[in-house]
Amino acid sequence: TAIQRAAQGAIAGAADIGEDLGETAVGAVEGAIKVAGNVGTSTTDAAKEAVVGVVKGANEIGTEAVSTVRKALLSAASLPKDIVERALKGLPEK
């Protein structure tokens, strides 16, 4: 989906310029939720798609990146933990 591709691209871009992947991942998911809310679409679906996208992006970088992104998503107080946990099921853990 477009949300997945955007989130995946954000992670790739952050890695290219040496930015914090955890912060970028959380920001991408927060942004997807905000935009979905603004346009009246499902914020739950947007969050799930963004989580999938950032993890896919991290997976292309390596196992440490995946671990960093997963930890950041699970510990972010600003994100709905239940939705993040469901979205992470079946995705790479390392």
Phi and psi in radians as a Rosetta constraint file:
Dihedral C 1 N 2 CA 2 C 2 CIRCULARHARMONIC -1.107 0.35
Dihedral N 2 CA 2 C 2 N 3 CIRCULARHARMONIC -0.670 0.35
Dihedral C 2 N 3 CA 3 C 3 CIRCULARHARMONIC -1.117 0.35
Dihedral N 3 CA 3 C 3 N 4 CIRCULARHARMONIC -0.776 0.35
Dihedral C 3 N 4 CA 4 C 4 CIRCULARHARMONIC -1.050 0.35
Dihedral N 4 CA 4 C 4 N 5 CIRCULARHARMONIC -0.798 0.35
Dihedral C 4 N 5 CA 5 C 5 CIRCULARHARMONIC -1.122 0.35
Dihedral N 5 CA 5 C 5 N 6 CIRCULARHARMONIC -0.710 0.35
Dihedral C 5 N 6 CA 6 C 6 CIRCULARHARMONIC -1.138 0.35
Dihedral N 6 CA 6 C 6 N 7 CIRCULARHARMONIC -0.763 0.35
Dihedral C 6 N 7 CA 7 C 7 CIRCULARHARMONIC -1.155 0.35
Dihedral N 7 CA 7 C 7 N 8 CIRCULARHARMONIC -0.704 0.35
Dihedral C 7 N 8 CA 8 C 8 CIRCULARHARMONIC -1.109 0.35
Dihedral N 8 CA 8 C 8 N 9 CIRCULARHARMONIC -0.739 0.35
Dihedral C 8 N 9 CA 9 C 9 CIRCULARHARMONIC -1.136 0.35
Dihedral N 9 CA 9 C 9 N 10 CIRCULARHARMONIC -0.625 0.35
Dihedral C 9 N 10 CA 10 C 10 CIRCULARHARMONIC -1.087 0.35
Dihedral N 10 CA 10 C 10 N 11 CIRCULARHARMONIC -0.726 0.35
Dihedral C 10 N 11 CA 11 C 11 CIRCULARHARMONIC -1.176 0.35
Dihedral N 11 CA 11 C 11 N 12 CIRCULARHARMONIC -0.771 0.35
Dihedral C 11 N 12 CA 12 C 12 CIRCULARHARMONIC -1.071 0.35
Dihedral N 12 CA 12 C 12 N 13 CIRCULARHARMONIC -0.759 0.35
Dihedral C 12 N 13 CA 13 C 13 CIRCULARHARMONIC -1.123 0.35
Dihedral N 13 CA 13 C 13 N 14 CIRCULARHARMONIC -0.725 0.35
Dihedral C 13 N 14 CA 14 C 14 CIRCULARHARMONIC -1.098 0.35
Dihedral N 14 CA 14 C 14 N 15 CIRCULARHARMONIC -0.718 0.35
Dihedral C 14 N 15 CA 15 C 15 CIRCULARHARMONIC -1.134 0.35
Dihedral N 15 CA 15 C 15 N 16 CIRCULARHARMONIC -0.686 0.35
Dihedral C 15 N 16 CA 16 C 16 CIRCULARHARMONIC -1.075 0.35
Dihedral N 16 CA 16 C 16 N 17 CIRCULARHARMONIC -0.599 0.35
Dihedral C 16 N 17 CA 17 C 17 CIRCULARHARMONIC -1.866 0.35
Dihedral N 17 CA 17 C 17 N 18 CIRCULARHARMONIC 0.128 0.35
Dihedral C 17 N 18 CA 18 C 18 CIRCULARHARMONIC 1.373 0.35
Dihedral N 18 CA 18 C 18 N 19 CIRCULARHARMONIC 0.413 0.35
Dihedral C 18 N 19 CA 19 C 19 CIRCULARHARMONIC -1.405 0.35
Dihedral N 19 CA 19 C 19 N 20 CIRCULARHARMONIC 2.865 0.35
Dihedral C 19 N 20 CA 20 C 20 CIRCULARHARMONIC -1.222 0.35
Dihedral N 20 CA 20 C 20 N 21 CIRCULARHARMONIC 2.059 0.35
Dihedral C 20 N 21 CA 21 C 21 CIRCULARHARMONIC -1.207 0.35
Dihedral N 21 CA 21 C 21 N 22 CIRCULARHARMONIC -0.614 0.35
Dihedral C 21 N 22 CA 22 C 22 CIRCULARHARMONIC -1.113 0.35
Dihedral N 22 CA 22 C 22 N 23 CIRCULARHARMONIC -0.830 0.35
Dihedral C 22 N 23 CA 23 C 23 CIRCULARHARMONIC -1.105 0.35
Dihedral N 23 CA 23 C 23 N 24 CIRCULARHARMONIC -0.697 0.35
Dihedral C 23 N 24 CA 24 C 24 CIRCULARHARMONIC -1.124 0.35
Dihedral N 24 CA 24 C 24 N 25 CIRCULARHARMONIC -0.739 0.35
Dihedral C 24 N 25 CA 25 C 25 CIRCULARHARMONIC -1.084 0.35
Dihedral N 25 CA 25 C 25 N 26 CIRCULARHARMONIC -0.832 0.35
Dihedral C 25 N 26 CA 26 C 26 CIRCULARHARMONIC -1.084 0.35
Dihedral N 26 CA 26 C 26 N 27 CIRCULARHARMONIC -0.765 0.35
Dihedral C 26 N 27 CA 27 C 27 CIRCULARHARMONIC -1.083 0.35
Dihedral N 27 CA 27 C 27 N 28 CIRCULARHARMONIC -0.668 0.35
Dihedral C 27 N 28 CA 28 C 28 CIRCULARHARMONIC -1.135 0.35
Dihedral N 28 CA 28 C 28 N 29 CIRCULARHARMONIC -0.738 0.35
Dihedral C 28 N 29 CA 29 C 29 CIRCULARHARMONIC -1.216 0.35
Dihedral N 29 CA 29 C 29 N 30 CIRCULARHARMONIC -0.748 0.35
Dihedral C 29 N 30 CA 30 C 30 CIRCULARHARMONIC -1.017 0.35
Dihedral N 30 CA 30 C 30 N 31 CIRCULARHARMONIC -0.756 0.35
Dihedral C 30 N 31 CA 31 C 31 CIRCULARHARMONIC -1.114 0.35
Dihedral N 31 CA 31 C 31 N 32 CIRCULARHARMONIC -0.720 0.35
Dihedral C 31 N 32 CA 32 C 32 CIRCULARHARMONIC -1.098 0.35
Dihedral N 32 CA 32 C 32 N 33 CIRCULARHARMONIC -0.716 0.35
Dihedral C 32 N 33 CA 33 C 33 CIRCULARHARMONIC -1.123 0.35
Dihedral N 33 CA 33 C 33 N 34 CIRCULARHARMONIC -0.776 0.35
Dihedral C 33 N 34 CA 34 C 34 CIRCULARHARMONIC -1.107 0.35
Dihedral N 34 CA 34 C 34 N 35 CIRCULARHARMONIC -0.819 0.35
Dihedral C 34 N 35 CA 35 C 35 CIRCULARHARMONIC -1.106 0.35
Dihedral N 35 CA 35 C 35 N 36 CIRCULARHARMONIC -0.757 0.35
Dihedral C 35 N 36 CA 36 C 36 CIRCULARHARMONIC -1.040 0.35
Dihedral N 36 CA 36 C 36 N 37 CIRCULARHARMONIC -0.747 0.35
Dihedral C 36 N 37 CA 37 C 37 CIRCULARHARMONIC -1.100 0.35
Dihedral N 37 CA 37 C 37 N 38 CIRCULARHARMONIC -0.692 0.35
Dihedral C 37 N 38 CA 38 C 38 CIRCULARHARMONIC -1.174 0.35
Dihedral N 38 CA 38 C 38 N 39 CIRCULARHARMONIC -0.565 0.35
Dihedral C 38 N 39 CA 39 C 39 CIRCULARHARMONIC -1.735 0.35
Dihedral N 39 CA 39 C 39 N 40 CIRCULARHARMONIC 0.007 0.35
Dihedral C 39 N 40 CA 40 C 40 CIRCULARHARMONIC 1.424 0.35
Dihedral N 40 CA 40 C 40 N 41 CIRCULARHARMONIC 0.413 0.35
Dihedral C 40 N 41 CA 41 C 41 CIRCULARHARMONIC -1.830 0.35
Dihedral N 41 CA 41 C 41 N 42 CIRCULARHARMONIC 3.049 0.35
Dihedral C 41 N 42 CA 42 C 42 CIRCULARHARMONIC -1.153 0.35
Dihedral N 42 CA 42 C 42 N 43 CIRCULARHARMONIC 2.063 0.35
Dihedral C 42 N 43 CA 43 C 43 CIRCULARHARMONIC -1.243 0.35
Dihedral N 43 CA 43 C 43 N 44 CIRCULARHARMONIC -0.522 0.35
Dihedral C 43 N 44 CA 44 C 44 CIRCULARHARMONIC -1.131 0.35
Dihedral N 44 CA 44 C 44 N 45 CIRCULARHARMONIC -0.841 0.35
Dihedral C 44 N 45 CA 45 C 45 CIRCULARHARMONIC -1.093 0.35
Dihedral N 45 CA 45 C 45 N 46 CIRCULARHARMONIC -0.720 0.35
Dihedral C 45 N 46 CA 46 C 46 CIRCULARHARMONIC -1.095 0.35
Dihedral N 46 CA 46 C 46 N 47 CIRCULARHARMONIC -0.740 0.35
Dihedral C 46 N 47 CA 47 C 47 CIRCULARHARMONIC -1.091 0.35
Dihedral N 47 CA 47 C 47 N 48 CIRCULARHARMONIC -0.801 0.35
Dihedral C 47 N 48 CA 48 C 48 CIRCULARHARMONIC -1.060 0.35
Dihedral N 48 CA 48 C 48 N 49 CIRCULARHARMONIC -0.796 0.35
Dihedral C 48 N 49 CA 49 C 49 CIRCULARHARMONIC -1.110 0.35
Dihedral N 49 CA 49 C 49 N 50 CIRCULARHARMONIC -0.707 0.35
Dihedral C 49 N 50 CA 50 C 50 CIRCULARHARMONIC -1.171 0.35
Dihedral N 50 CA 50 C 50 N 51 CIRCULARHARMONIC -0.689 0.35
Dihedral C 50 N 51 CA 51 C 51 CIRCULARHARMONIC -1.056 0.35
Dihedral N 51 CA 51 C 51 N 52 CIRCULARHARMONIC -0.816 0.35
Dihedral C 51 N 52 CA 52 C 52 CIRCULARHARMONIC -1.032 0.35
Dihedral N 52 CA 52 C 52 N 53 CIRCULARHARMONIC -0.760 0.35
Dihedral C 52 N 53 CA 53 C 53 CIRCULARHARMONIC -1.111 0.35
Dihedral N 53 CA 53 C 53 N 54 CIRCULARHARMONIC -0.777 0.35
Dihedral C 53 N 54 CA 54 C 54 CIRCULARHARMONIC -1.208 0.35
Dihedral N 54 CA 54 C 54 N 55 CIRCULARHARMONIC -0.608 0.35
Dihedral C 54 N 55 CA 55 C 55 CIRCULARHARMONIC -1.222 0.35
Dihedral N 55 CA 55 C 55 N 56 CIRCULARHARMONIC -0.694 0.35
Dihedral C 55 N 56 CA 56 C 56 CIRCULARHARMONIC -1.069 0.35
Dihedral N 56 CA 56 C 56 N 57 CIRCULARHARMONIC -0.742 0.35
Dihedral C 56 N 57 CA 57 C 57 CIRCULARHARMONIC -1.093 0.35
Dihedral N 57 CA 57 C 57 N 58 CIRCULARHARMONIC -0.744 0.35
Dihedral C 57 N 58 CA 58 C 58 CIRCULARHARMONIC -1.157 0.35
Dihedral N 58 CA 58 C 58 N 59 CIRCULARHARMONIC -0.639 0.35
Dihedral C 58 N 59 CA 59 C 59 CIRCULARHARMONIC -1.090 0.35
Dihedral N 59 CA 59 C 59 N 60 CIRCULARHARMONIC -0.554 0.35
Dihedral C 59 N 60 CA 60 C 60 CIRCULARHARMONIC -1.232 0.35
Dihedral N 60 CA 60 C 60 N 61 CIRCULARHARMONIC -0.387 0.35
Dihedral C 60 N 61 CA 61 C 61 CIRCULARHARMONIC -1.514 0.35
Dihedral N 61 CA 61 C 61 N 62 CIRCULARHARMONIC -0.783 0.35
Dihedral C 61 N 62 CA 62 C 62 CIRCULARHARMONIC 2.670 0.35
Dihedral N 62 CA 62 C 62 N 63 CIRCULARHARMONIC 3.052 0.35
Dihedral C 62 N 63 CA 63 C 63 CIRCULARHARMONIC -1.142 0.35
Dihedral N 63 CA 63 C 63 N 64 CIRCULARHARMONIC -0.632 0.35
Dihedral C 63 N 64 CA 64 C 64 CIRCULARHARMONIC -1.145 0.35
Dihedral N 64 CA 64 C 64 N 65 CIRCULARHARMONIC -0.665 0.35
Dihedral C 64 N 65 CA 65 C 65 CIRCULARHARMONIC -1.127 0.35
Dihedral N 65 CA 65 C 65 N 66 CIRCULARHARMONIC -0.733 0.35
Dihedral C 65 N 66 CA 66 C 66 CIRCULARHARMONIC -1.078 0.35
Dihedral N 66 CA 66 C 66 N 67 CIRCULARHARMONIC -0.789 0.35
Dihedral C 66 N 67 CA 67 C 67 CIRCULARHARMONIC -1.065 0.35
Dihedral N 67 CA 67 C 67 N 68 CIRCULARHARMONIC -0.774 0.35
Dihedral C 67 N 68 CA 68 C 68 CIRCULARHARMONIC -1.057 0.35
Dihedral N 68 CA 68 C 68 N 69 CIRCULARHARMONIC -0.809 0.35
Dihedral C 68 N 69 CA 69 C 69 CIRCULARHARMONIC -1.149 0.35
Dihedral N 69 CA 69 C 69 N 70 CIRCULARHARMONIC -0.816 0.35
Dihedral C 69 N 70 CA 70 C 70 CIRCULARHARMONIC -1.050 0.35
Dihedral N 70 CA 70 C 70 N 71 CIRCULARHARMONIC -0.803 0.35
Dihedral C 70 N 71 CA 71 C 71 CIRCULARHARMONIC -1.070 0.35
Dihedral N 71 CA 71 C 71 N 72 CIRCULARHARMONIC -0.758 0.35
Dihedral C 71 N 72 CA 72 C 72 CIRCULARHARMONIC -1.103 0.35
Dihedral N 72 CA 72 C 72 N 73 CIRCULARHARMONIC -0.762 0.35
Dihedral C 72 N 73 CA 73 C 73 CIRCULARHARMONIC -1.119 0.35
Dihedral N 73 CA 73 C 73 N 74 CIRCULARHARMONIC -0.735 0.35
Dihedral C 73 N 74 CA 74 C 74 CIRCULARHARMONIC -1.279 0.35
Dihedral N 74 CA 74 C 74 N 75 CIRCULARHARMONIC -0.407 0.35
Dihedral C 74 N 75 CA 75 C 75 CIRCULARHARMONIC -1.756 0.35
Dihedral N 75 CA 75 C 75 N 76 CIRCULARHARMONIC -0.071 0.35
Dihedral C 75 N 76 CA 76 C 76 CIRCULARHARMONIC -1.294 0.35
Dihedral N 76 CA 76 C 76 N 77 CIRCULARHARMONIC 2.039 0.35
Dihedral C 76 N 77 CA 77 C 77 CIRCULARHARMONIC -1.144 0.35
Dihedral N 77 CA 77 C 77 N 78 CIRCULARHARMONIC -0.407 0.35
Dihedral C 77 N 78 CA 78 C 78 CIRCULARHARMONIC -1.399 0.35
Dihedral N 78 CA 78 C 78 N 79 CIRCULARHARMONIC -0.158 0.35
Dihedral C 78 N 79 CA 79 C 79 CIRCULARHARMONIC -1.879 0.35
Dihedral N 79 CA 79 C 79 N 80 CIRCULARHARMONIC 2.569 0.35
Dihedral C 79 N 80 CA 80 C 80 CIRCULARHARMONIC -1.233 0.35
Dihedral N 80 CA 80 C 80 N 81 CIRCULARHARMONIC 1.816 0.35
Dihedral C 80 N 81 CA 81 C 81 CIRCULARHARMONIC -1.002 0.35
Dihedral N 81 CA 81 C 81 N 82 CIRCULARHARMONIC -0.701 0.35
Dihedral C 81 N 82 CA 82 C 82 CIRCULARHARMONIC -1.095 0.35
Dihedral N 82 CA 82 C 82 N 83 CIRCULARHARMONIC -0.682 0.35
Dihedral C 82 N 83 CA 83 C 83 CIRCULARHARMONIC -1.244 0.35
Dihedral N 83 CA 83 C 83 N 84 CIRCULARHARMONIC -0.725 0.35
Dihedral C 83 N 84 CA 84 C 84 CIRCULARHARMONIC -1.065 0.35
Dihedral N 84 CA 84 C 84 N 85 CIRCULARHARMONIC -0.799 0.35
Dihedral C 84 N 85 CA 85 C 85 CIRCULARHARMONIC -1.066 0.35
Dihedral N 85 CA 85 C 85 N 86 CIRCULARHARMONIC -0.743 0.35
Dihedral C 85 N 86 CA 86 C 86 CIRCULARHARMONIC -1.130 0.35
Dihedral N 86 CA 86 C 86 N 87 CIRCULARHARMONIC -0.703 0.35
Dihedral C 86 N 87 CA 87 C 87 CIRCULARHARMONIC -1.182 0.35
Dihedral N 87 CA 87 C 87 N 88 CIRCULARHARMONIC -0.559 0.35
Dihedral C 87 N 88 CA 88 C 88 CIRCULARHARMONIC -1.314 0.35
Dihedral N 88 CA 88 C 88 N 89 CIRCULARHARMONIC -0.348 0.35
Dihedral C 88 N 89 CA 89 C 89 CIRCULARHARMONIC -1.039 0.35
Dihedral N 89 CA 89 C 89 N 90 CIRCULARHARMONIC 2.240 0.35
Dihedral C 89 N 90 CA 90 C 90 CIRCULARHARMONIC 1.518 0.35
Dihedral N 90 CA 90 C 90 N 91 CIRCULARHARMONIC -0.089 0.35
Dihedral C 90 N 91 CA 91 C 91 CIRCULARHARMONIC -1.631 0.35
Dihedral N 91 CA 91 C 91 N 92 CIRCULARHARMONIC 2.813 0.35
Dihedral C 91 N 92 CA 92 C 92 CIRCULARHARMONIC -0.999 0.35
Dihedral N 92 CA 92 C 92 N 93 CIRCULARHARMONIC 2.427 0.35
Dihedral C 92 N 93 CA 93 C 93 CIRCULARHARMONIC -1.665 0.35
Dihedral N 93 CA 93 C 93 N 94 CIRCULARHARMONIC -0.452 0.35
